[in-house]
Amino acid sequence: MLKTKVYFSTLLLLIVFFTFLFLPAGSLHFWEAWIYLVIFFGSTFFITGYFLKRDPELIERRSNAKEKEKEQKIFQSISGVTFFVGLLVLPGLDERFGWSNIPLFIVLIADVAILLGFWIVFLVFKENTYTSAIIEVSENQKVISTGPYAVVRHPMYTGAIFIILFTPLALGSIWALIPSFLIIIFIVLRLLNEERILLKELKGYEEYCKKTRYHLIPLIW
């Protein structure tokens, strides 16, 4: 059953996050991590539950998706390892050894920014049922140019970048910003590769690109 499979996978991911954060920290007194987990998985469970009811095909496509492009498999693997080690284990070690000293208000601003990232992802899913976890063009897929897609071409990546960029600060670690920037570089490379595929395979995408000029950040790029 799709619902059981998706919730079970999310619960396993929660256990992995918990382990990767608190084991390196050597203590459960890592309050930044507790807030982060509530925000991250509270948002994840909400989005999953919402679309399981209203668009289960979207959730099924994303849960069954497997990357086909060799280049994208490499990007995905490196980004995944970098995320878990650089954005979870490293902040845990930072907490244990006290390498960083980030003020409370910065941590809270970062938490709000992560919520904003998840809100953007939610809007993307709501606007585009063909939003995929991999780079592909599905049968009957059309160009979406409304909602967040009227602002930037890749709003899903914009939301992801908010989450990735502010995760280190939400977890109280300056040093974890280094791997977060590395992941963002891979996201940009993935985006450029995706655009080449969409221009080639998705009818009307070239016209959409002329109309919506910005890839990720309005008025910048």
C-alpha positions as a printed NumPy array, in Angstrom:
array([[  0.   ,   0.   ,   0.   ],
       [  1.37 ,   3.386,  -1.047],
       [  0.481,   5.178,   2.189],
       [  2.218,   2.568,   4.368],
       [  5.28 ,   2.478,   2.117],
       [  5.735,   6.253,   2.065],
       [  5.214,   6.777,   5.787],
       [  7.511,   3.865,   6.618],
       [ 10.251,   5.303,   4.385],
       [  9.851,   8.716,   6.017],
       [ 10.035,   7.172,   9.492],
       [ 13.243,   5.337,   8.539],
       [ 14.68 ,   8.621,   7.278],
       [ 13.795,  10.251,  10.586],
       [ 15.705,   7.517,  12.43 ],
       [ 18.725,   8.078,  10.156],
       [ 18.619,  11.857,  10.745],
       [ 18.32 ,  11.33 ,  14.504],
       [ 21.292,   8.957,  14.555],
       [ 23.492,  11.117,  12.319],
       [ 22.826,  14.189,  14.447],
       [ 22.859,  12.964,  18.02 ],
       [ 25.479,  10.212,  17.851],
       [ 28.28 ,  12.602,  16.75 ],
       [ 27.005,  15.178,  19.255],
       [ 27.391,  12.606,  22.029],
       [ 24.37 ,  14.003,  23.829],
       [ 20.636,  14.511,  23.514],
       [ 21.067,  18.084,  24.783],
       [ 21.342,  19.389,  21.237],
       [ 18.316,  21.682,  21.232],
       [ 18.962,  23.048,  17.727],
       [ 18.694,  19.503,  16.346],
       [ 15.375,  18.868,  18.13 ],
       [ 13.839,  22.009,  16.594],
       [ 15.29 ,  21.122,  13.198],
       [ 13.838,  17.608,  13.268],
       [ 10.395,  18.936,  14.239],
       [ 10.446,  21.446,  11.373],
       [ 11.937,  19.097,   8.767],
       [  9.795,  16.056,   9.453],
       [  6.706,  17.981,  10.523],
       [  6.788,  19.629,   7.079],
       [  7.583,  16.342,   5.347],
       [  4.709,  14.467,   6.992],
       [  2.302,  17.338,   6.312],
       [  3.206,  17.574,   2.609],
       [  3.115,  13.782,   2.232],
       [ -0.266,  13.456,   3.953],
       [ -1.757,  16.341,   1.972],
       [ -0.817,  14.93 ,  -1.411],
       [ -1.583,  11.315,  -0.514],
       [ -5.181,  12.518,  -0.222],
       [ -5.291,  15.023,  -3.081],
       [ -2.746,  13.757,  -5.615],
       [ -1.568,  10.214,  -4.762],
       [ -0.221,   9.771,  -8.307],
       [  2.324,  12.507,  -7.6  ],
       [  3.535,  10.741,  -4.449],
       [  3.637,   7.376,  -6.228],
       [  5.67 ,   8.736,  -9.133],
       [  8.153,  10.354,  -6.769],
       [  8.484,   7.311,  -4.495],
       [  9.089,   4.94 ,  -7.426],
       [ 11.39 ,   7.234,  -9.393],
       [ 14.881,   6.016, -10.253],
       [ 17.422,   8.23 , -11.95 ],
       [ 18.274,   7.106, -15.487],
       [ 20.91 ,   9.606, -16.585],
       [ 24.441,   8.51 , -15.597],
       [ 25.487,  12.109, -14.946],
       [ 22.486,  12.655, -12.674],
       [ 23.171,   9.429, -10.758],
       [ 26.633,  10.78 ,  -9.95 ],
       [ 25.259,  14.181,  -8.885],
       [ 22.589,  12.51 ,  -6.75 ],
       [ 25.037,  10.136,  -5.032],
       [ 27.609,  12.809,  -4.213],
       [ 24.94 ,  15.241,  -3.005],
       [ 23.361,  12.56 ,  -0.799],
       [ 26.632,  11.617,   0.891],
       [ 27.584,  15.282,   1.295],
       [ 24.21 ,  16.064,   2.883],
       [ 24.288,  13.301,   5.469],
       [ 27.955,  13.705,   6.38 ],
       [ 28.361,  17.457,   5.9  ],
       [ 24.97 ,  18.741,   7.047],
       [ 24.161,  16.242,   9.807],
       [ 27.318,  14.555,  11.133],
       [ 29.463,  17.719,  10.972],
       [ 26.98 ,  19.876,  12.962],
       [ 26.789,  17.059,  15.509],
       [ 30.567,  17.126,  15.905],
       [ 30.448,  20.919,  15.985],
       [ 27.985,  20.703,  18.881],
       [ 30.208,  18.245,  20.769],
       [ 33.457,  20.19 ,  20.394],
       [ 32.056,  23.728,  20.35 ],
       [ 33.606,  24.888,  17.093],
       [ 30.872,  27.434,  16.341],
       [ 28.978,  30.005,  18.362],
       [ 25.875,  31.079,  16.442],
       [ 23.468,  33.496,  18.211],
       [ 19.954,  32.285,  19.017],
       [ 18.266,  34.77 ,  16.681],
       [ 20.327,  33.478,  13.719],
       [ 19.281,  29.9  ,  14.494],
       [ 15.618,  30.935,  14.652],
       [ 15.852,  32.913,  11.392],
       [ 17.364,  29.831,   9.76 ],
       [ 14.481,  27.701,  11.064],
       [ 11.975,  30.121,   9.509],
       [ 13.918,  30.025,   6.214],
       [ 13.739,  26.21 ,   6.195],
       [  9.971,  26.426,   6.712],
       [  9.847,  28.827,   3.765],
       [ 11.762,  26.295,   1.686],
       [  9.211,  23.599,   2.476],
       [  6.375,  26.024,   1.705],
       [  7.873,  26.633,  -1.751],
       [  8.11 ,  22.855,  -2.29 ],
       [  4.456,  22.524,  -1.256],
       [  3.399,  25.203,  -3.762],
       [  5.404,  23.479,  -6.503],
       [  3.721,  20.119,  -5.839],
       [  0.326,  21.812,  -5.803],
       [  0.95 ,  23.554,  -9.117],
       [  2.681,  20.737, -10.995],
       [  1.531,  17.15 , -10.593],
       [  4.398,  16.018, -12.833],
       [  7.054,  17.247, -10.386],
       [  9.491,  14.345, -10.353],
       [ 12.309,  13.236,  -8.087],
       [ 14.347,  12.511, -11.207],
       [ 14.924,  14.228, -14.533],
       [ 12.36 ,  12.904, -16.989],
       [  9.558,  13.997, -19.296],
       [  6.366,  12.042, -18.656],
       [  3.687,  11.195, -21.186],
       [  1.126,  14.018, -21.552],
       [  3.344,  16.357, -19.521],
       [  2.845,  20.038, -20.272],
       [  4.832,  23.147, -19.511],
       [  3.671,  24.758, -16.265],
       [  4.019,  28.539, -16.244],
       [  1.717,  29.523, -13.38 ],
       [  2.189,  29.854,  -9.624],
       [  5.865,  29.693,  -8.575],
       [  6.754,  28.734, -12.169],
       [  5.768,  32.252, -13.25 ],
       [  8.589,  33.611, -11.083],
       [ 11.457,  31.164, -11.742],
       [ 11.86 ,  28.102, -13.977],
       [ 12.949,  25.747, -11.198],
       [ 11.099,  26.697,  -8.   ],
       [ 11.534,  23.174,  -6.611],
       [ 15.288,  23.727,  -6.558],
       [ 14.767,  27.167,  -5.026],
       [ 12.915,  25.559,  -2.124],
       [ 15.582,  22.874,  -1.783],
       [ 18.336,  25.497,  -1.696],
       [ 16.586,  27.344,   1.137],
       [ 16.527,  24.095,   3.134],
       [ 20.129,  23.143,   2.356],
       [ 21.623,  26.611,   2.792],
       [ 19.996,  27.267,   6.172],
       [ 20.33 ,  23.765,   7.67 ],
       [ 23.874,  24.441,   8.996],
       [ 22.796,  27.673,  10.702],
       [ 19.654,  26.039,  12.108],
       [ 21.929,  23.384,  13.621],
       [ 24.323,  25.97 ,  15.002],
       [ 27.276,  25.203,  12.731],
       [ 29.294,  27.66 ,  10.658],
       [ 31.578,  24.91 ,   9.319],
       [ 28.687,  22.957,   7.797],
       [ 28.097,  25.864,   5.41 ],
       [ 31.047,  24.576,   3.36 ],
       [ 29.378,  21.273,   2.333],
       [ 26.047,  23.093,   1.913],
       [ 27.635,  25.343,  -0.744],
       [ 29.041,  22.235,  -2.429],
       [ 25.572,  20.69 ,  -2.612],
       [ 24.184,  23.909,  -4.094],
       [ 26.847,  23.746,  -6.815],
       [ 25.659,  20.23 ,  -7.667],
       [ 22.047,  21.462,  -7.723],
       [ 23.003,  24.13 , -10.266],
       [ 24.809,  21.541, -12.405],
       [ 21.768,  19.254, -12.192],
       [ 19.507,  22.166, -13.145],
       [ 21.55 ,  23.006, -16.237],
       [ 21.539,  19.358, -17.32 ],
       [ 17.773,  19.195, -16.761],
       [ 17.21 ,  22.268, -18.893],
       [ 19.06 ,  20.689, -21.797],
       [ 16.768,  17.652, -21.574],
       [ 13.582,  19.733, -21.242],
       [ 14.522,  21.926, -24.202],
       [ 14.996,  18.792, -26.259],
       [ 12.008,  16.724, -25.111],
       [  9.29 ,  18.982, -23.659],
       [  7.191,  20.838, -26.207],
       [  6.82 ,  24.539, -25.464],
       [  9.671,  24.683, -22.951],
       [ 11.837,  26.926, -25.141],
       [  9.03 ,  29.492, -25.38 ],
       [  8.55 ,  29.269, -21.624],
       [ 12.264,  29.983, -21.061],
       [ 11.989,  33.139, -23.162],
       [  9.04 ,  34.283, -21.062],
       [ 10.427,  33.284, -17.64 ],
       [ 14.049,  34.412, -17.679],
       [ 15.241,  33.466, -14.211],
       [ 16.378,  29.973, -13.255],
       [ 16.368,  30.106,  -9.446],
       [ 16.474,  33.638,  -8.017],
       [ 14.224,  36.438,  -9.316],
       [ 16.099,  39.406, -10.783],
       [ 19.459,  37.656, -10.234],
       [ 19.707,  34.297, -12.084]])
